[in-house]
Amino acid sequence: MKCNWSFDLNLYQVRELAEKDSENGVFRTLRSDVTRFLTTILIGTTVVNIGATALVTEAATTLFGEAGVSAATGVMTVAILLLTEITPKSIAVHNATEVARFVVRPVAWLSLVLYPVGRVVTYLSMGMLKLLGLKGKSEPYVTEDELKLMLRGAELSGAIEEEEQDMIENVLEIKDTHVREVMTPLVDVVAIDTSATLVDFHTLWVTHQYSRVPVFEQRVDNIVGIAYAMDLLDYAQKGELLESTTVGDMAHKPAYFVPNSMSVWNLLREFRIRKVHMAVVLNEYGGTVGIVTLEDVVEEIVGEIFDENDSNEEIQKKTGYIVMRAEGVFDVDANTSIDQLSEDLNVKMPEYQCLCLFPPGFSSPTTIG
């Protein structure tokens, strides 16, 4: 059993046990030098297996002559598989922490006795790797792909809900998602001119219920600031004339600009640092192509968010971008992202940004109407 517990107890479990251990505890030693423990286990297992096989073979040949070699081979094969492989591994897989606590001290003592031999074996193995032109690589214990597989397994086993799996996977993926994939295109942006009065701003707010509105000067792609609906209350309470005050007089906070190639993860970090909820998105030429909000980022993790102010048209736009007309025939919003379409229809799509960029005459296993 000692030969298996260390392989089933992952490094994070070792770290947890070490943190709970005393200052000079054996798990702290294990965490600092895992190779030493593994070498001890492998040497001990090899010596025991070889020694036991030699003794049984000697006894069998004494009793049965040359036929004893075959008998000893069969008996030891079954014994080694059952006693040192299958049974110990099965126990260790299901009770790794308990088994580790039970055997770690004997293994630690044995490692002191076998330390010189272990060091020699370690140096020899490192030398062989160098001769073969191989180098030890420091890689993550669990890669992102392996973590996703673990999440899917946990969801299938019922350990976590499907929504929880999706949220965790979305968190892992936002660092590879660009701002251009989640932004609101400029053509769909609701903005207001600096020359508009606060009455106009109030009318716009009543219509759309947006708490923040981009402010542009002369052209909608020339965004110069952000107007906050809450500021209307301040002007009203002060008795200011809403008809004679312009949005430009009120929008004192400058806009925050980000490139469309920025990752959503970095954008979220910048939002937190700068304490802003909206950014203006620029392309590689410095032209304005849209806006992105904190809500857009959060929706990448938890899915679409609606509130009591969202109109049926807005909800339909967010949820009804794919409508099935017949078997294998769909109506799809041209601005639908390819990633979203591939995920919802479970088909492999070419790597374009949105459906509207498909080349003429494109066909796929799924017909897009």
Secondary structure, DSSP 8 states (H G I E B T S, - for coil): -TTTHHHHS-HHHHHHHHHHS-TT-HHHHHHH-HHHHHHHHHHHHHHHHHHHHHHHHHHHHHHHTTHHHHHHHHHHHHHHIIIIIIHHHHHHHHSHHHHHHHHHHHHHHHHHHSHHHHHHHHHHHHHHHHHTT-------SS-HHHHHHHHHHHHHHTSS-HHHHHHHHHHHHGGG-BHHHHSEEGGG---EETTSBHHHHHHHHHHH--SEEEEESSSTT-EEEEEETHHHHHHHHTT--TTT-BHHHH--S---EEETTSBHHHHHHHHHHHT-SEEEEE-TTS-EEEEEEHHHHHHHHH-----TT--HHHHHHHH-SEEEEETTEEEE-TT-BHHHHHHHHT----S-SBGGGS-TT---SSEE-
